[in-house]
Amino acid sequence: MRKALTAVVAVALCASVVSPANAADLSDRGGTDRSVVRTDKGVVRGTVTGTERTFGSIPFAAPPVGENRWRDPQPAAAWQGVRDATTPAPMCAQTPELGGQPSLVEDCLYLNVTTPAADTRTPRPVMVWIHGGSFVSGGASMYDARWLATKNDAVVVTVNYRLGVFGFFGYPGLPGSGTFGLADQQAALKWVQRNARAFGGDARNVTVFGESAGALSICAQLASPRAAGLFTKAIMQSGPCGVQAPAEPGTFETLWKPRAVVEQSGVGTAGCADLACLRALPVDTLLTVHEQFSTPAFDTAVLPIDPVVAQRTGRMHRVPSLVGTTHDEMTLFMPQVFPQPIPEAAYGQALAGLFTTNAEKVAARYPVNGNGDARDEIARLLTDKLWSCTAQTTRDELRGRVSGYEFAQKDVPMFFPGLPEFPGGYGAFHASEIPLLFEFPGLPLTAGQRELSDYMIAAWGRFARTGDPGWRAGVQSLKAGAIGPADFRRDHQCGFWATM
C-alpha cells in the first residue's frame, strides 16, 4: 500500500481532456496587422478573433535533441520571414497518464500566448502558466487561456518544459542533473522578459501560476537564485512545497531529492554504460523508464537547497503569493490505490501500514462513518496530512504578503476518464478547480459554477495586477453561493497533525 500511495501521490497531475488551445498572440501595438508580432528572434503570425489574439509554438529555446539532450536550454535560433504561429505547441515526450495523450516529441520547447484582441496604451499584466503532471506528463496546449486573458485584460503565456526522463534525468558528472525541466521554465520566463512588451504585456508585472507539479515548480523557482527578477508574484494551486508521500512505515517524505541520489538512479538506465549510449537511444526506448525520473534535484546550480528548507529558513524570493488547495485532494487517487472497498473492520490494519504506532490515534481522530467502506476516511485524513496542512505550513512560512484559498465546490464533473464510483463522491477532488479557470470544451458549467468561475478568474486577475486577490487575511473558501472565510486549520485538523 505504501508503494502504491507513493506512486499515486507523486502522480499529482492535471491531465485534462481539454482540446488544445490556440496559442496566444500579443502583437505590436499600433500595427495594422494584429496577427503579426515581431519577437526577439523573428516575426510570428497568429490568429485574431473579435475577442482575442493567439499565437502558438513560439520557440523559447533550441530543440533539446542530439547533444542538447540533457543539457540546459540553449538559445533558440533566429529565423527569416514570418513564422506560422497558428497551431498550439506540441506535447513534450511522455507516456499516457490518467487518460492523457502519449507523445514522442522531444523537440518541444515552445510556448503559447493569449491576449485580448483590442490594443492597449497601458502594458497589461502577464500571467505565465506552468502545467502539472507529476513532472512526467501534461503540456501547455491543454489549457485554453481565453477566459483569463479577455476577462482580466491580461497577457497569458502557457509554457512547455521537458518531462520525466528528458527533464529530470540524472547521471554522475552530468551538469544540470535533475533540473533540466526547471531550467526550461526559467528559459521561458526569460523569453517573457524579452518579449512581453511586443505583445502588449508588462515585463515588470509577471505572475507565475501553476497547479500540482506546476505549483511545485513555482516553489522551486522561489528557491532558485537563477529565477531572481523573472517574476513578481506567484500562485501555487495544490502543490505546496512540503507535500508528502508515504515512505518507510510510519514516516512520510517530500518529493525533492538530493542531486547525488538522482544521479545514481541514472546509472545503467536502459542498459547503457555511458551518456553517449543514452543520447543515441530513440525517444520510445527512453520512455520505458520515463516515470523513474519524476523528482527535481537540489544541491544543484538551479536549485542549491531543498525548497522545504529554503521556505522554512526564509531563503526564497519574497513576492506576493497566493497558496491554495482543493477540499478533497486525495479522492482522485484513492481508487488507483484501493480499487475495491475496504471493509470498516479492516480500517485499523490499513492505518497501521501508514502510521504504525500512531494508527490508533489517527483512527480515533478520524472514525469510520458507517457506510461500510473506509476509503473515504483514508482519503480525508491523507488530504489533511499530505496536502491541506502542508499548504498551511507554506502560507505560514513564506515571507511577504501571502493569501490563501480552498476550492470547495463539490459538484464539478469528473473529467478524468474511467474512474469508478467512490463512497460519498469525489467532492472537490485534486485539479477540480481547473475547469473554472480554463475553458474545457464539452464540459459545461452550471449557473452556480459559472458564477464561481467568474469570481475566481477575477480574483486571479486582480492578484496578477495588484498582488491582492480580494481578501487580505486567512483562507477564502471558494464555493458557489458560499464564498467566504474558511476555518481551515480546524477543518483539516492541522493542530492534530502538528503533534504527529
N, C-alpha and C positions, 0 to 999 in steps of 0.2 A: 504493500500500500504506500509506504513512504516513497519508493522509487516512482510509482505512478503519479503520486501527488507532486513530487518534484518536477517531473516532466510536464505535467499539465500546468502547474503554476508558471513554469518557465515559458509555456506556450501562451502566455497572456497576450494574445494577438488581437488585432482588429481586422480580420479578413472579411471585407464586406462583399455583398453581392451587387454593389452599385456599378452602373455602367461607367466606363472610363469618361472622365470629364474632359471637355476640350480645354487644353492648357490655355493660360491666360495671357492676353496682350496688355501692355502698358505702353501705348505708343507715344511718339514725340508730341509734346504739347504744341498746339498751334499748327500741326501739319495738316495737309489737305487730305491725305490718305490715312485714315485712322487705323488701318490694318497693318501699317508698316512702322517698324521701330528699329532704330539703329542702336545695337548693343556695342560693347567694347570690342567684340570680335567680328562684328559684321551685322548686316541688315537681316531682319526676320519679318515674315509676313504671316499674320494670324487670321483670325476670324472675328468679324464685328457684327453684332446684332443691335436691336434697338435699345438693349439694356446693358450689355457687357461686351468687352473685348477679351479674347482668349488667345493665348499662344501656348504651344506645346513643344516638347522635345528640343528645348534650348540647351545646348551643351554648356556645362559649367566646369568641366574638366576633360582631359584627354581620355579616350577609351582605355579602361583598365585591363588591357589584354596583352598577351605576349610577355615582354619584360616588365610591363606595368602591372601584371597580376601580382598582388601582394606588395604593392608599392604605394606610398602616399600619393594622393591625387596630383597629377601633373597638369600644367596649364593646357586649356583647350586651344586648338589651332584656329587662327583667323580664317575666314572664308571670303570669297569674292561673290558678287551678285547678291541675290535675295534668297535667303534660306526659307524653305517651306516650313511653317510652324503651325499648320492646321490640324495636325494629329497629335494625340497625347503621348507623353513619354512612355517608353516600353517598361515592362516589369523587369526588375533585376532577376537574375537566375535564382530559382527557388523550386522547392517541391510543394505539392498542394497541402494546405493546412486548413482544417475546418471549412472545407468547401471552396477554398481559394483556387486560383488557376496556377498551374505549373509554368515555368519559363526556363528557357535555355539561353537567354540573352545575357552575355557578360558585358557587352558594350552598352551600359545603361545609365551613365552619369549625366542625366538630363533633368530638367525641371519644367514645370508648367506655371503660367502666371494668368491671373484673372483680375480684371479691373472694371469699374463702371465704364459705360460707353462714353459718357459725357466728358468733355475736357475739364480741367480744373486749374485754377490760378494758384491754389494753395496745395503744396505737396500733401499727399494722402498718407495716413499711417500704413505701414507694411506689416502683414501677418505671414509668417513662414511656418508651414505645417510640416512636422516630422511624423511620418506614419508609424503605426505599431506593427506588430507581427512577431514578437519574441525574438527579434533580431534575425529571423530566418525567413520571413515572408512579408507580403504586403507591397505596396507601391504608391507613388504619388498620384497616379491617374485613377485610382479607385475613389477619389474624393472630389466631388463636384462642388467647387467653392463659390458658385454664383451668389448664393444667399448671403454669405459673409461679406463678399465684395460689394454687392449692389446695395444691400440694406445698411451697410456701415460706411459707405463711400471710402472703401479701403482697397489696397492692392494685396492680393493673396497669392502667395507662392507655395506650391507643393513640390517637394524635392524627393528624389531617389537617393539611396545610398546602398553600397554593397552589403549583402546579407550573408549570414551563415559562414560557410567555408571560404567564401570570397571576401567577406568583410571583417571577420573576427578570427581568422586563422592565425595560429602562432607557430613559430619554429625557432629553435635555438639560433641566435645570431641574426635573425631576420629583423631589420629595422621596421618599426611600426607594428610589430606582432600584437594581435588582439585589438587593434584600434583603427583599422582601415576604414570601417564604416563611419566611425566618429569623425575621422579626418575628412571624409567625403562631405559630411554635414557642414563642417567648417568651411570647406571649399565653396559649397552652395551659399553659405552666409556671406562669404567674401564677394561672391558674384552679386548678391543683393546690394552690398555696399557700393559696388562699382556701377550698378545698372538701375538701381531703384529710381533715380531721377528721370531717366529716359522713359520710364513707364508711368510717370506721374506720382511716384512714391517718395517718401522722406527717409533717407538712409539714416537719419538721426533718430528715427522713431520706429524701431523694428521690434516686433513681438514674436518670439518663438513659441509655438504651442504644439502639443502632441499628446497622444493617448497611448497608454500601456508602454511598450518598448519605446515609443516616441517620447513619452514623458520621462522615462529613464534616461533616454538620450539627452534630454534637456538637463536633467540632474548632472550628467557627466559634463555637459558644456558649461554649466555653472561652476564646476570644479576645475575646468581646464584653463590654465593660463593662456593658452593659444586662442581661446574664444573671447578674450578681453576686447571690448568695444564692438563686437559683432552684433549685439542685440541689447535692447534697453529694458525689456520686460519679458516675463516667462509665465506660461500657463501649463501646468502639469496635470493631466487628466488620467487618473487610475494608473499611476506609475510612480509612487513615492520612492525616494532614494533607498529607503530601507526595506522595501517589500521583500518578504522572506519565502523560503520553501523548506519543507522538512529535510533534515539531514540525518545524522545519527539518531537513534532512539532518544526521544526527549529533547532534541535540540533542533534548531532551525538556523538557516544561514541566508545571507543576502545573495544577490545574483551577480556580484562582482568577484573577479578572481585575480590573483597576482599574475604578473606577466610570466614568471617562471613556470607557473602551473599551466597556463595556456600554451606556452612554447613547448613544454614537454608533451602536451597532448597531440601536437602535430607530428611528432617523430613516428615514422613508419606509416603515415597516412597513405591509404590506397596502395600499400605495398611498395612505396617509393623510398629510396635510400637517401635522396638529396632533393634540393629545391629545383634543380634543372629538370629532374624527372617529373616533379609535381607541376611545374609550369608548362610542361608538354602535354599533360593529360587533358582530354576533352572535358567540356563542361558536364556532360551527363555522368561521367565517371566520378567527378568530384562531388556531384550531388548525392552520391550514395553515402557520403559521410557529412552531409550538409548540417544536420541538426546537432552534430557533435561540437559545433563551434557557434554557440549562441550566447556567449558571455564576454562582454567587453573586459579588457585587461587594464589594471592600474599598474603602478611602477613603470610607467611609460612616459614618453615625451608629451603625448597628447593628454594623458591622464596621470599625473605624477603620484596622486594618492587616492586611496579608496574614497569614493564620493560620500559614503556614510561618515567617514572620519572627517572629511572636508566640511560636511554640513554641521557636524557636532562641534567642530573647533572654529567655525567661522571663516574657513578658508574658501569661501565661494564668492563669486561676483555678486555684489549687492544691487539687485534690481527689484522693482515691484514684482511680486509673484502671486499667482492665483493657483491654489493647490486643491484638488478635489478628487472624489471617488464616486462610485455608484453604491447604492444602499445594499445591494446583494451581489457583490462581485463574484463570489465563488460558485454561485449556482450554475454558471455557464460550464464550468469544468467538472462538476461532480459526476455527471453521467458517464464521462470518459473514465473516471477512476472507479466508480461503482455503477456499472450498467444495470445491476439488479438491486432490488430493495434490500436494505439492511434491517432485519428484524430488531425491534427495540430491545429485545433481550441480548442482542449482540453489540449494543451501543458501547458498553464499557470496554469490551475487547477491542473495538475499533479505536477508541480513545487511547487505550494502553499502548497501541502501536505508534501513536503520535507523541504522547506525553509521559509515558512510563509512570513514575511515582506520582505525578501530578494529575493523572487521569481522573481520579475520584473528585478532586477539587473542580475540575472542568465540568464533569458530569453534573455535579451539584449546582453549578452556576448556570448550566445550560441543560435543564431537564428535558426529557422527551415530551412531546405534546400529545401522544396517544393516537396518532394517525397510523401506527403500525410500521412506519418506515423512518429510520433515524438519519437518512441522508440530508434532510433539510436542516436538522440540528447541526450536523457536521459542517454544512455549508455556511450556516450562520456564524458559528464560532470561528471558523477559519477566515471568513470575511473580516470579522472583528480583529483577530490577531494579526493576520498577514497583510491586510490592506488598510482597513479604516484607521486603526491605532498607529500604524506606521505613517500614514498620511498626516495624522495629527502631530506626530513627532516632527515630521518635516516642517509643518507650519510653526511649531514651537521653536525649532532650532534655526530656521532661516533668518538671516539678518535683513533689516529693511522692512518695507511695507509688504505685509503678507495678508491675503484674503483667502477664504475657504468656501467651498460649496460641497453639497452632496446631492447627486441626482437621485431622486426618489420616485420617479414615475414608473409604476409597476406594470403598465399595460402596453408598452412598446412591443410591436410584433417581433417574434423571434426571427431574425434574418439570417442566422447561421443554419444551413440546411441539415436535415437528417437527425435532429436531436429528439429524443423521446420525451414523453411527459415526465414532469418532475413533481414530487409531492409539494403541494402548495403553490406550484407555478414557479417560473424563473424570476419573477419580480423585476427589480431594476438591476439586471444582470450586467456583467462586465461588457463595456462598449455600447450599452443600450442608449447612451446619450448621443452617439454619433449621428443617427438619422435626424436629430433635431438641429444639428449644426450644418451638416452637409446633405444635399438632396439625394435621396435614394429612389431612382425611378422604379415604379412598381411597388413601392412601399408607402401607401397613402397614410397620412396622419389624420387623426380625429380632430374635431374642432378644439378640444382641450389641449391636445398635444401640439397643434399648430400655434395656439396662444402661448404655450410654454416655449416652443421653439423661437417665436419672435422675441420673447423675454430674454432667452439665453443668447441669441445672436446679438441682440442689443447690448447685453452685459459684456460679452466677449469683445465687441467692438468698442464699447466705452472704455474697457480696460486697456485695449490696444492704443486708444487715443490718449488716455489720461493716467492710466495706472490704477484706476478706481472702477470696479465692476458695478458699483451702485449700492454696495453695503460695506460698511467700514470695519466691523468687528465680528468675531465669531464665524460660524459656518452657516451659510444660507442653504436651506433645503429647497430644492427645485422640484416642484410637483404641481401639476395643473390645478389651479384653484386653491392652492395652499402653499404659496411661496412665502417663506419667512424664516426666522432664525431656527436652527436645529439644536436640540440638546444632544450634541454629537458625542461627547465623551461618555455621557451616561448611557445613551442608546447602544453604543458599541462596547461598553464596559471596559473602557481604557484603563481605569484605575485598577481593576482586577488584573488585566494583562500586564500592567507595570509591575505587579508583585510576583509575576511568574518568571 
